[in-house]
């Protein structure tokens, strides 16, 4: 069964973030373009952080079930 993706996948977001960092480090952008690029980078950084936190929560759910690996329902909106 295919999973629905409401956000770009982690690897794609990380690659985009790395490209933005390279553009900023190059130093050839105007101030306005630099600010726009920085804003995009912050958004991507937050998306990546959220994806990592959700993966960590899922791993904890899998590992904390009576010491045995057992899959449990996971809601990305649930508080840790």
N, C-alpha and C positions, 0 to 999 in steps of 0.2 A: 504494500500500500504506500503510495507516495505521500510525503509530508507536505503540508502547506507552509510556505515561507512568507511571513508578513514583512520580513526585513531581509536585506541582502545577506548572503552568508558571510561568516566570519573572515574567511580567507580573502574574499573579494574586498571587504571593507578594509582589512589590514593592508592589502596591496595598494588600494587607493590612498590610504593614509600615508604610506611610505612614499608614494609619488608626490603627494602634496608637500611633504617635508623636504624632498629633494628640490622641488620648485622654490620653496622658501629659502633654502640654504644657498641656492644658486645666486640669489641677491639681485636678479634682473627684473623683478616685478615692481610695478608702481606701488605706491603706498595703498591705494584703493584695492588693487588686485591682491596685494599681500594680506590685507584685512579680510577680504572675501575668502581667500585661500585658508587663512587661519580659522575663520568661522567654520568652514567645511571640515577642517581637520578636527576641531573640537567636537563637532557632531559625530564624525566617524569614530573618534576616540571613545566617546560615550557609548556608541553602538557596540563597539568591540568589548568594552568593559562589561556591558550588560550581558552580552553573549557568554563571556567567560564566567560571570557570576552564575548564570543559569546552568552552565555545564557543571560547575562546581557543586551546585545544589543537587543536581541529578546524580552525580557521583556519590554524594553523601547519602542520598536516599537509597541508592543501590547497596552501599556498604554497611549501613546502619540497621539492617533488618535482621536482628538476632545473629549477627556475625556471619550470615550467609548472603550470598549474592542473590537478591530477589528484586525484580523490577516492581516499582510502585508508581501510582499515578503522579504526574508532575504537572504543576500549574506554574507557568512563569510569573503569574501575578501574585503567587502566595508569598507571604513574608517568611524570611528565613528564621 
